[in-house]
């Protein structure tokens, strides 16, 4: 897709066209963390010259998460709140991506462990010709702040295994901040199958085989002690999902419509 470049003070898209940016936020039992994060996102977006939307995807919560999301949408017209009752981050992100309308669609963890201001690194002109941009907590220019050393080590071991078994060439497939262009999002998320956190690997696995251009961007990332990731359990679950991803590929489940015909 052709990139759209921003000029200072220019509103590139009016209300009758697609917004430039969609931010998709999957949430589960986030009645405490979500409201302050939405305020930070609102403060950032209100300063921008392009059109935008936020899609909150409530995913099987038992607290007031969806109620609060609906209330926020009533006072902020660019916000939509939808529900996916079956648990699974992959399911929630898929629903949000396919419900979004933006030319660029950004997965955003509700904890904002990456400061929302860094989203500009994922938009034109910085995006270049990339179809997908993934945030990276590794490599030159990246900063990891406050993370316990044991978690970092285990994360590197998991990344090494992912490189060996599924997706090579990336230092951080599991960071929860990723951008997809509209056409690529609609292509990939229509065939996505993984309901758990292995959906990141699944999408990159398919994208590489589709020939899409994937770019890794270093970010500043703050460790959140309230992280919902269960390091050992979730890492083992990703390995199971990698096996399923490779099985799905051999069966042709990820094939495009014209390839199936």
TORKOL-4160 file (C-alpha; in steps of 0.2 Angstrom, whole numbers, padded with zeros to 4 digits, m for minus):
261
<pt num="1" X="0000" Y="0000" Z="0000"/>
<pt num="2" X="0006" Y="0018" Z="m0004"/>
<pt num="3" X="0011" Y="0027" Z="0012"/>
<pt num="4" X="0002" Y="0044" Z="0016"/>
<pt num="5" X="0014" Y="0057" Z="0023"/>
<pt num="6" X="0009" Y="0069" Z="0036"/>
<pt num="7" X="0012" Y="0088" Z="0035"/>
<pt num="8" X="0012" Y="0099" Z="0050"/>
<pt num="9" X="m0005" Y="0105" Z="0053"/>
<pt num="10" X="m0013" Y="0095" Z="0040"/>
<pt num="11" X="m0028" Y="0084" Z="0043"/>
<pt num="12" X="m0026" Y="0071" Z="0030"/>
<pt num="13" X="m0043" Y="0062" Z="0032"/>
<pt num="14" X="m0060" Y="0069" Z="0035"/>
<pt num="15" X="m0074" Y="0061" Z="0044"/>
<pt num="16" X="m0081" Y="0053" Z="0029"/>
<pt num="17" X="m0065" Y="0043" Z="0025"/>
<pt num="18" X="m0055" Y="0030" Z="0034"/>
<pt num="19" X="m0045" Y="0036" Z="0049"/>
<pt num="20" X="m0026" Y="0035" Z="0047"/>
<pt num="21" X="m0024" Y="0026" Z="0063"/>
<pt num="22" X="m0034" Y="0013" Z="0072"/>
<pt num="23" X="m0028" Y="0008" Z="0090"/>
<pt num="24" X="m0034" Y="m0009" Z="0095"/>
<pt num="25" X="m0033" Y="m0013" Z="0114"/>
<pt num="26" X="m0038" Y="m0030" Z="0120"/>
<pt num="27" X="m0043" Y="m0030" Z="0138"/>
<pt num="28" X="m0047" Y="m0043" Z="0151"/>
<pt num="29" X="m0052" Y="m0038" Z="0169"/>
<pt num="30" X="m0044" Y="m0021" Z="0167"/>
<pt num="31" X="m0056" Y="m0010" Z="0176"/>
<pt num="32" X="m0041" Y="m0002" Z="0186"/>
<pt num="33" X="m0027" Y="m0001" Z="0172"/>
<pt num="34" X="m0038" Y="0004" Z="0158"/>
<pt num="35" X="m0045" Y="0021" Z="0163"/>
<pt num="36" X="m0028" Y="0030" Z="0166"/>
<pt num="37" X="m0021" Y="0022" Z="0150"/>
<pt num="38" X="m0036" Y="0028" Z="0140"/>
<pt num="39" X="m0033" Y="0046" Z="0147"/>
<pt num="40" X="m0015" Y="0045" Z="0141"/>
<pt num="41" X="m0020" Y="0039" Z="0124"/>
<pt num="42" X="m0033" Y="0053" Z="0123"/>
<pt num="43" X="m0020" Y="0066" Z="0128"/>
<pt num="44" X="m0008" Y="0060" Z="0114"/>
<pt num="45" X="m0021" Y="0058" Z="0100"/>
<pt num="46" X="m0029" Y="0075" Z="0104"/>
<pt num="47" X="m0012" Y="0083" Z="0098"/>
<pt num="48" X="m0012" Y="0075" Z="0082"/>
<pt num="49" X="m0017" Y="0082" Z="0065"/>
<pt num="50" X="m0023" Y="0065" Z="0058"/>
<pt num="51" X="m0040" Y="0056" Z="0060"/>
<pt num="52" X="m0040" Y="0041" Z="0072"/>
<pt num="53" X="m0050" Y="0028" Z="0081"/>
<pt num="54" X="m0048" Y="0017" Z="0096"/>
<pt num="55" X="m0056" Y="0000" Z="0097"/>
<pt num="56" X="m0057" Y="m0008" Z="0114"/>
<pt num="57" X="m0060" Y="m0027" Z="0114"/>
<pt num="58" X="m0066" Y="m0033" Z="0130"/>
<pt num="59" X="m0062" Y="m0052" Z="0132"/>
<pt num="60" X="m0072" Y="m0062" Z="0145"/>
<pt num="61" X="m0070" Y="m0050" Z="0160"/>
<pt num="62" X="m0079" Y="m0053" Z="0176"/>
<pt num="63" X="m0077" Y="m0035" Z="0182"/>
<pt num="64" X="m0083" Y="m0018" Z="0176"/>
<pt num="65" X="m0071" Y="m0017" Z="0161"/>
<pt num="66" X="m0084" Y="m0017" Z="0147"/>
<pt num="67" X="m0095" Y="m0005" Z="0157"/>
<pt num="68" X="m0081" Y="0007" Z="0159"/>
<pt num="69" X="m0076" Y="0006" Z="0141"/>
<pt num="70" X="m0094" Y="0009" Z="0135"/>
<pt num="71" X="m0095" Y="0024" Z="0147"/>
<pt num="72" X="m0078" Y="0031" Z="0140"/>
<pt num="73" X="m0085" Y="0029" Z="0122"/>
<pt num="74" X="m0100" Y="0039" Z="0126"/>
<pt num="75" X="m0089" Y="0054" Z="0130"/>
<pt num="76" X="m0076" Y="0051" Z="0117"/>
<pt num="77" X="m0084" Y="0048" Z="0100"/>
<pt num="78" X="m0068" Y="0040" Z="0092"/>
<pt num="79" X="m0069" Y="0026" Z="0104"/>
<pt num="80" X="m0078" Y="0010" Z="0101"/>
<pt num="81" X="m0081" Y="m0004" Z="0113"/>
<pt num="82" X="m0084" Y="m0022" Z="0107"/>
<pt num="83" X="m0085" Y="m0039" Z="0116"/>
<pt num="84" X="m0077" Y="m0056" Z="0113"/>
<pt num="85" X="m0084" Y="m0068" Z="0127"/>
<pt num="86" X="m0073" Y="m0082" Z="0123"/>
<pt num="87" X="m0056" Y="m0080" Z="0132"/>
<pt num="88" X="m0040" Y="m0078" Z="0121"/>
<pt num="89" X="m0029" Y="m0063" Z="0117"/>
<pt num="90" X="m0028" Y="m0069" Z="0099"/>
<pt num="91" X="m0047" Y="m0070" Z="0097"/>
<pt num="92" X="m0048" Y="m0052" Z="0105"/>
<pt num="93" X="m0035" Y="m0045" Z="0093"/>
<pt num="94" X="m0042" Y="m0053" Z="0078"/>
<pt num="95" X="m0060" Y="m0046" Z="0082"/>
<pt num="96" X="m0053" Y="m0028" Z="0084"/>
<pt num="97" X="m0042" Y="m0029" Z="0069"/>
<pt num="98" X="m0056" Y="m0034" Z="0058"/>
<pt num="99" X="m0068" Y="m0022" Z="0066"/>
<pt num="100" X="m0056" Y="m0007" Z="0063"/>
<pt num="101" X="m0056" Y="0005" Z="0049"/>
<pt num="102" X="m0039" Y="0013" Z="0049"/>
<pt num="103" X="m0026" Y="0013" Z="0036"/>
<pt num="104" X="m0014" Y="0008" Z="0049"/>
<pt num="105" X="m0019" Y="m0004" Z="0063"/>
<pt num="106" X="m0009" Y="m0004" Z="0079"/>
<pt num="107" X="m0010" Y="m0018" Z="0093"/>
<pt num="108" X="m0008" Y="m0009" Z="0110"/>
<pt num="109" X="m0006" Y="m0018" Z="0127"/>
<pt num="110" X="m0017" Y="m0009" Z="0139"/>
<pt num="111" X="m0003" Y="m0007" Z="0152"/>
<pt num="112" X="0006" Y="0005" Z="0140"/>
<pt num="113" X="0023" Y="m0002" Z="0144"/>
<pt num="114" X="0028" Y="0006" Z="0128"/>
<pt num="115" X="0024" Y="0025" Z="0130"/>
<pt num="116" X="0010" Y="0029" Z="0118"/>
<pt num="117" X="0021" Y="0044" Z="0110"/>
<pt num="118" X="0032" Y="0031" Z="0102"/>
<pt num="119" X="0018" Y="0026" Z="0091"/>
<pt num="120" X="0024" Y="0039" Z="0079"/>
<pt num="121" X="0039" Y="0027" Z="0075"/>
<pt num="122" X="0026" Y="0016" Z="0067"/>
<pt num="123" X="0017" Y="0029" Z="0055"/>
<pt num="124" X="0023" Y="0038" Z="0039"/>
<pt num="125" X="0035" Y="0044" Z="0035"/>
<pt num="126" X="0045" Y="0032" Z="0048"/>
<pt num="127" X="0035" Y="0017" Z="0042"/>
<pt num="128" X="0043" Y="0018" Z="0025"/>
<pt num="129" X="0038" Y="0003" Z="0014"/>
<pt num="130" X="0034" Y="m0009" Z="0028"/>
<pt num="131" X="0018" Y="m0019" Z="0028"/>
<pt num="132" X="0021" Y="m0024" Z="0046"/>
<pt num="133" X="0031" Y="m0015" Z="0060"/>
<pt num="134" X="0034" Y="m0024" Z="0076"/>
<pt num="135" X="0041" Y="m0016" Z="0092"/>
<pt num="136" X="0057" Y="m0023" Z="0098"/>
<pt num="137" X="0064" Y="m0022" Z="0116"/>
<pt num="138" X="0081" Y="m0029" Z="0109"/>
<pt num="139" X="0095" Y="m0022" Z="0099"/>
<pt num="140" X="0103" Y="m0005" Z="0096"/>
<pt num="141" X="0092" Y="0009" Z="0102"/>
<pt num="142" X="0080" Y="m0001" Z="0113"/>
<pt num="143" X="0078" Y="0001" Z="0131"/>
<pt num="144" X="0071" Y="m0011" Z="0144"/>
<pt num="145" X="0068" Y="m0002" Z="0160"/>
<pt num="146" X="0064" Y="m0011" Z="0177"/>
<pt num="147" X="0064" Y="m0029" Z="0170"/>
<pt num="148" X="0070" Y="m0043" Z="0182"/>
<pt num="149" X="0085" Y="m0051" Z="0174"/>
<pt num="150" X="0078" Y="m0069" Z="0175"/>
<pt num="151" X="0063" Y="m0063" Z="0165"/>
<pt num="152" X="0074" Y="m0056" Z="0152"/>
<pt num="153" X="0085" Y="m0072" Z="0151"/>
<pt num="154" X="0069" Y="m0083" Z="0149"/>
<pt num="155" X="0062" Y="m0071" Z="0136"/>
<pt num="156" X="0079" Y="m0073" Z="0126"/>
<pt num="157" X="0078" Y="m0092" Z="0127"/>
<pt num="158" X="0060" Y="m0092" Z="0121"/>
<pt num="159" X="0065" Y="m0080" Z="0106"/>
<pt num="160" X="0079" Y="m0092" Z="0102"/>
<pt num="161" X="0067" Y="m0107" Z="0101"/>
<pt num="162" X="0055" Y="m0097" Z="0091"/>
<pt num="163" X="0069" Y="m0093" Z="0078"/>
<pt num="164" X="0073" Y="m0111" Z="0077"/>
<pt num="165" X="0055" Y="m0118" Z="0075"/>
<pt num="166" X="0045" Y="m0104" Z="0067"/>
<pt num="167" X="0051" Y="m0087" Z="0063"/>
<pt num="168" X="0069" Y="m0082" Z="0060"/>
<pt num="169" X="0076" Y="m0064" Z="0058"/>
<pt num="170" X="0067" Y="m0055" Z="0073"/>
<pt num="171" X="0074" Y="m0052" Z="0090"/>
<pt num="172" X="0057" Y="m0049" Z="0099"/>
<pt num="173" X="0041" Y="m0057" Z="0091"/>
<pt num="174" X="0032" Y="m0056" Z="0108"/>
<pt num="175" X="0031" Y="m0038" Z="0112"/>
<pt num="176" X="0013" Y="m0032" Z="0113"/>
<pt num="177" X="0014" Y="m0017" Z="0101"/>
<pt num="178" X="0013" Y="m0020" Z="0082"/>
<pt num="179" X="0007" Y="m0011" Z="0067"/>
<pt num="180" X="m0001" Y="m0018" Z="0051"/>
<pt num="181" X="m0007" Y="m0009" Z="0036"/>
<pt num="182" X="m0025" Y="m0010" Z="0032"/>
<pt num="183" X="m0024" Y="m0023" Z="0017"/>
<pt num="184" X="m0011" Y="m0034" Z="0026"/>
<pt num="185" X="m0021" Y="m0034" Z="0042"/>
<pt num="186" X="m0037" Y="m0039" Z="0033"/>
<pt num="187" X="m0027" Y="m0053" Z="0024"/>
<pt num="188" X="m0018" Y="m0060" Z="0039"/>
<pt num="189" X="m0032" Y="m0059" Z="0052"/>
<pt num="190" X="m0045" Y="m0067" Z="0041"/>
<pt num="191" X="m0034" Y="m0083" Z="0042"/>
<pt num="192" X="m0027" Y="m0082" Z="0059"/>
<pt num="193" X="m0032" Y="m0097" Z="0070"/>
<pt num="194" X="m0022" Y="m0096" Z="0087"/>
<pt num="195" X="m0033" Y="m0090" Z="0101"/>
<pt num="196" X="m0018" Y="m0088" Z="0114"/>
<pt num="197" X="m0003" Y="m0078" Z="0114"/>
<pt num="198" X="0005" Y="m0088" Z="0100"/>
<pt num="199" X="m0005" Y="m0078" Z="0088"/>
<pt num="200" X="0010" Y="m0066" Z="0086"/>
<pt num="201" X="0021" Y="m0080" Z="0080"/>
<pt num="202" X="0007" Y="m0086" Z="0069"/>
<pt num="203" X="0005" Y="m0069" Z="0060"/>
<pt num="204" X="0023" Y="m0067" Z="0057"/>
<pt num="205" X="0025" Y="m0085" Z="0051"/>
<pt num="206" X="0011" Y="m0082" Z="0038"/>
<pt num="207" X="0017" Y="m0064" Z="0034"/>
<pt num="208" X="0035" Y="m0070" Z="0029"/>
<pt num="209" X="0028" Y="m0084" Z="0018"/>
<pt num="210" X="0016" Y="m0071" Z="0010"/>
<pt num="211" X="0032" Y="m0060" Z="0006"/>
<pt num="212" X="0026" Y="m0045" Z="0016"/>
<pt num="213" X="0039" Y="m0032" Z="0022"/>
<pt num="214" X="0042" Y="m0033" Z="0041"/>
<pt num="215" X="0052" Y="m0020" Z="0050"/>
<pt num="216" X="0058" Y="m0021" Z="0068"/>
<pt num="217" X="0058" Y="m0004" Z="0077"/>
<pt num="218" X="0068" Y="m0002" Z="0094"/>
<pt num="219" X="0057" Y="0005" Z="0108"/>
<pt num="220" X="0058" Y="0011" Z="0126"/>
<pt num="221" X="0049" Y="m0002" Z="0136"/>
<pt num="222" X="0045" Y="m0002" Z="0155"/>
<pt num="223" X="0042" Y="m0018" Z="0165"/>
<pt num="224" X="0025" Y="m0019" Z="0173"/>
<pt num="225" X="0025" Y="m0030" Z="0189"/>
<pt num="226" X="0006" Y="m0032" Z="0185"/>
<pt num="227" X="0010" Y="m0041" Z="0169"/>
<pt num="228" X="m0003" Y="m0054" Z="0165"/>
<pt num="229" X="0010" Y="m0065" Z="0156"/>
<pt num="230" X="0014" Y="m0081" Z="0165"/>
<pt num="231" X="0032" Y="m0083" Z="0159"/>
<pt num="232" X="0034" Y="m0102" Z="0160"/>
<pt num="233" X="0016" Y="m0108" Z="0157"/>
<pt num="234" X="0014" Y="m0096" Z="0143"/>
<pt num="235" X="0030" Y="m0100" Z="0135"/>
<pt num="236" X="0026" Y="m0118" Z="0135"/>
<pt num="237" X="0009" Y="m0114" Z="0127"/>
<pt num="238" X="0017" Y="m0105" Z="0113"/>
<pt num="239" X="0028" Y="m0120" Z="0109"/>
<pt num="240" X="0012" Y="m0130" Z="0108"/>
<pt num="241" X="0004" Y="m0117" Z="0096"/>
<pt num="242" X="0020" Y="m0117" Z="0085"/>
<pt num="243" X="0017" Y="m0135" Z="0082"/>
<pt num="244" X="m0001" Y="m0131" Z="0077"/>
<pt num="245" X="0004" Y="m0117" Z="0066"/>
<pt num="246" X="0016" Y="m0128" Z="0056"/>
<pt num="247" X="0003" Y="m0141" Z="0055"/>
<pt num="248" X="m0010" Y="m0128" Z="0049"/>
<pt num="249" X="0002" Y="m0122" Z="0036"/>
<pt num="250" X="0005" Y="m0140" Z="0029"/>
<pt num="251" X="m0014" Y="m0143" Z="0028"/>
<pt num="252" X="m0016" Y="m0127" Z="0018"/>
<pt num="253" X="m0027" Y="m0118" Z="0031"/>
<pt num="254" X="m0018" Y="m0102" Z="0029"/>
<pt num="255" X="m0019" Y="m0102" Z="0010"/>
<pt num="256" X="m0027" Y="m0087" Z="0001"/>
<pt num="257" X="m0044" Y="m0089" Z="m0007"/>
<pt num="258" X="m0036" Y="m0090" Z="m0025"/>
<pt num="259" X="m0024" Y="m0103" Z="m0019"/>
<pt num="260" X="m0038" Y="m0114" Z="m0012"/>
<pt num="261" X="m0048" Y="m0113" Z="m0028"/>
